[in-house]
Amino acid sequence: MAIANGAQHSLHYIAESTYGTTPSTPTWTPFPHTAVSLALSKDAIESEKLRGDRQVEDFRHGNKTVGGDVTAELEYGAFDDILEAVMCGTWSTNVLKSGSTRRSFTLERKFADLTTPEFHRYTGVEFNTFSLSIAPNAMVTATFGVVGKDIALATSEIGSSTYSADVGNTPFDSFTGSITEGGSSIATVTSLDITVENGLEPLFSVGSATTNRPSIGKSRVTGSLTTYFDSKTLYEKFINETSSEIVCTLTDVAGKDYVIDIPNIKYNTGQPDVSGEGAVTISMDFVALYNSSDASQLVITRQP
């Protein structure tokens, strides 16, 4: 009996023209990943009938949704469709800004090493969250959270499916690139975390166990900047509610860049805690706000 191994797990996606419907002749794009936790979940409905013998008479499965995360090492060009989707924007002259265009996908997982290979297809998938983590001595990691409609299991490809090749770029690391804060280079950063949230919420109705297309909320961008404590400059920005800007440039080994610009932030926490005799750090949580000059609270620029 063959047992599935992660080393032979693959993940692909294709855009849906109609929400929740996989194209009949799909051309699948690879979704580079390091971990996947996609799953179908169902509400539980238990009968409240009282029998006199304390037994439960009936139990049903209720509303179902697809949810979970895909974790990856960020690469140049490999996630451009997904970044568009999670920001509800559109790349224009290599610049991506927050927008209001919704996109749905079918995600296909293949377990190739089973005796009979299996394909798990998640339909109506929209990208609800995006988290970016940059830390010393590590690859830059990205986590994409999804909300989907349903799942179908199969043991064969869809019709005349074709599978595109990986873009072949290397992951970004924390050694190459730069960070500026308030227009000045800052070399004491120990971590930078950024999160985008879209507030997708499933919408259920009588007669169907799967969601209608979910509702969507505001685009919220938050994050945290942690640095070694070397002056009161950052701390004062929190105390005085001073607006600032964070620009992070990620560069791969081929010299290709993503410039991530958060042009209008306000820090909402900050304190230089001491927990021992080592270096003191200060962690500054921030909220990104709309910036009129960019017409966005987050701007990603790709530089080939």
N, C-alpha and C positions, 0 to 999 in steps of 0.2 A: 504494500500500500504506500503510495507516494504521499508525502506531507509537504505542504506549501512552505517555501522559504522566501524570506524578504528579498534575498539577493536576485531572485528571478521574478519579482513583482514589477509590473509596469503600469503606468498611469497615463492616459491620453484624454484629450478633450476636443469637443467640436461645438461651435456656436449653433444655437437653435434659431431657426426662422420663426417658428411658432413655439411659444412657451410650453415646455414639458414634452415636446415631440422631437425625437432624434431624426436628423435627415436620413433619407433612405439609402443614399450612396455617400456615406461620410468619408471625408479625408481627415484623419485624426492627427492632431498635433501633440507631440510628447509634452508631458508636464513633469519636469525634473522634480524630484522629491527625495527627502530623507526619511519621512514618516507620513503615514496616512491613518486617520481615524474616522473616515467616513462611515456612517451607519444609518440604518433605518430605525427610527424609534416609533413606538406606538403608545398611545394613552391606554390606561386600563379602565375597564368598566365592569364593576362587580354588582351583581344583583343585591338589592337591599331587602329582598323578601325574607320574612321571619317564618321559620318552619317549626319551631318548638324543640328541635333537636340540636340547635346551635350550628348547623351545617350551612355552608355556602352552596347555593343551588346552581348558580350560573355565573360565568365570567366571559367577557368578550374583549376583543381587541377594538380600540377606538381609533381616533384620528391618528394619522401617521405622517411623519415628516422625515426628511433627510437632513442630517446635520453632521458637523465634525470639522476637522482641520486637516490641511495639507501643509506640512513643514518642508522647507527647502533651503538650499544655499543660493542666495541671490546671484544671478548671472546676467550679463548684458544680453538683451534681446530675447531671452528665453521666456520672460513673463510679461511681455508688452501687452498682449491681449488681456491677460488677467489684471494687470495694473489699470488698463482702461476700464475694465468692468467694475473693479472695486472702487475706483474714483468716479465712475459714471461720466467719464470724460472721453475725449478723442484726441489722439496724437495729431498735432499740427506743427509741421516743420520741426519735428523732433522735440516738441514741448507738449507735456500733458498737464492739464489743470482739472480741478474738480468741476463736475457738471451734473447733469440730470438725465443722461441717456442710460437706460437700463438694458442689460444684456443677460441672456440666460444660455446655459450650456448643458450638454450631456457629458458626464465624466465616465470613462470606462477604465475599470481596473482589470488587469489580466493576471491570472495565476497560472503561469506557463508550465510549471513543473508538476502539476497534478496529473494523474494517469490520464484523465480527460481534462484538458485545459478548460478553465472557466473564465467567463467574462461577466463582471458585475457592472451594470450600467445605471448610473444615477441621473435622472432626468429633472429638468426644471431647476438646475443648480444656478444660484446667484451668489456672488461673492459679497458677504456681509461685512467681514472685517479683514484687516491687513495689519500685521504687526512686524516691525523691522527692528532687529537687535544688532547693535554694533558694540563689540567688546574686545579688549586687547587679546592678542594671541588666539584669534579664532576667525573662522569664516563668518561673513555677514549672513545672518539667518533671517528668513521671512516665513511667516505663518499666515495662511489664508483660511479664514473661517467661512463656511458655506451654509446656506439654507436651500433645501431642495424639495422636490415634489414627491418622487417615487423611485423605486428601484426595480430593475428587471434582471434576472439571472439567466445566463445562456451558456452553451458549450460550443458556440461557433461565432464567427464574425458576422457582422451585418452585411448581407449581400456582397457587393464589390467594394468592401472597405479598403482604403489605402492608408498607410501610416507614414507620415513625414519623418524625416531624420531630425535628430537633435541639432540645435544650432551650433553646438560644438565649442561654446565659449567656456572660459574657466570662471569659477566663483570669485566674487569680490572677497577680499580679506580686510582686516582692520589695520594692516601695516601700511597700505598704499592709499593715498588720498589725503584729505584734509577736512578740518571743521573750523568754521568761523562763527563767532557769536557777537552780534551787534556790529558786524563789519570788521572785527579784529580776529586774527588767527588765535586759536586757543590750543595749546599743546598739552594740557593737563587733564584731558577728558579720560575717564575710566570706563564710561559706557554712555551710549545714546540709544534710547528706545523711542520708537514712534508707533502710534496706533491710529488707524482709520476705522471708524465705525459708521455703518449705514442705517442701523436700526430696523432691519428687515424683520417683519412679524408675520407668521403664517395666518391665513384667513380661511376658516372652515365654514362650510354651509351644510344644511340638511341635504342628504342624498348622496354625499360623497365623503369618503374617508381621507382623501388627499386634499391638500390646500389649493385654494385659488391662488392666483399670483399674489405673493405677499405684499403687504403695505411696506412703504419705505419712509424712514424718518430723515432727519437732518444729517448732513455729512459732518461728523465730529472728528477732529484730529487732536490728539493729546500725546503727551510724551514725558520723558524724564531725561535730564542731563545730569550726569554725575561727574564731578571733577575733584582733583586734589584741591584742598582749601589753601589758596596762596594770597588772597586779599579779600576785601569786603565788596568788590565790584559787583559780582553776581548777586550776592546776598542783598545788597542795596536795591537791586532791581525788583526783588520780591517785596521788600519792605515798602518801597515807594510806588509799587504798582507801575513800573516803567515798562513800556512796550519794547520788544527787542526782536531780533531775527537770528535764526540758526540756518546755516548753509553747510551741508555735508556733501563732499565730493568723494565718490567711490570710484576707484580706478582698478581695472583688472590687469593681468600680466601683459596683455596686448596693447595697453594704453587706452582702452575704451572706457568712457566715463558715464556715470549717472550723477547728475548734480541735483540733490534734493534740497529744495529751498522752502523753508517755513518762514514767510516774510513778516508775519505779524503775530508775535507770541506774547503771552503774559504768564509769568511764573506765579504759581499759587501755593507752593510750599518751598521751604528751604531752611536748613539748619545744619551747622557744622558740628555734628555729634562726635564725641570722643568715646571710643570703646576700648582703648588700650594704649600702649606706648608707640604704636606705629603711626603712619601718615594719617592725617585727618582729611576726610572727604566731605563734600557737601552735595546732597542730592536735591535737584531742583525739578519738581514737576511743573509742566506747563500746559497751557491750552492755546491752540492756534485759532486765530480769528481771521475773518475776511479781510483781504488787503485790496483796496481799490485799484492800486497801480497794476496789480497782476490779475485782478478779478478772480482771485482764488486764495484759499488759505494754505494751499500746498501746491507746489510746482515741481515737476520732475522733468529735467532736460537730459536727453541722451546725446552724447558726443562721440561719434564713431572714431 
